[in-house]
């Protein structure tokens, strides 16, 4: 088992607080986290992830690869409620001093919105701090409003970059035919975990709006004096993809233009509302 070099060890109080917060939150949600390392445990994780992404002819991630990741000192976990597995996650560490990258996290249908995702992230946070790792990165689909709200508003993580078609074409049931644009998140594990509240959330230039029929507007650049810009996304892109893949792809194309233009000019994502509105602020 690899032991990670501690480049910036957390204080004893921070580490204790992190584990206490993770444990208390798990108790409240009824979730049990198992850090797994052997073939049996990693097959449990693989079964959950494959069920979520429904790959037609191959696994979303090979359980034997997860065994290798765990053996090399990385984190593979399975989340369960009353003995039934309902979620899984895995990621990997880079060279000493670099972040832990949370590659994939999944919860079964019906298990979101119950605080389970928060438990997983808090466990990852405590585990990383114990290894001397002070930051977690991950990517997510910026059209999934509940994930955007959770990552940016609830955790307080920072969106650092937008990647068009990050993975290329993906064949799974969730992403097929929709492009794989991703937002890169960075989460400072030494900062307090808490909510964001961006000032002027209802004000600002609407760079991309959502029409009454749930179609996207067209991107309009903010005026030179504008300090806040808004990008709206569908309230439920997952359902929209089932109902109208063509309209969902139209949302991808319009939001890609808006995010790449604004973030490329230095605009920063300050917050996301529960309704699916990104609030961007112009860099000084």
Beta strands, then each sheet from edge to edge (+ up, - down):
strand 1: 32-35
strand 2: 76-81
strand 3: 84-93
strand 4: 100-107
strand 5: 135-140
strand 6: 158-163
strand 7: 182-188
strand 8: 205-208
strand 9: 228-232
strand 10: 268-272
strand 11: 277-281
sheet 1: 1+ 2- 3+ 4- 5- 7+ 6-
sheet 2: 8+ 9+ 11- 10+
end
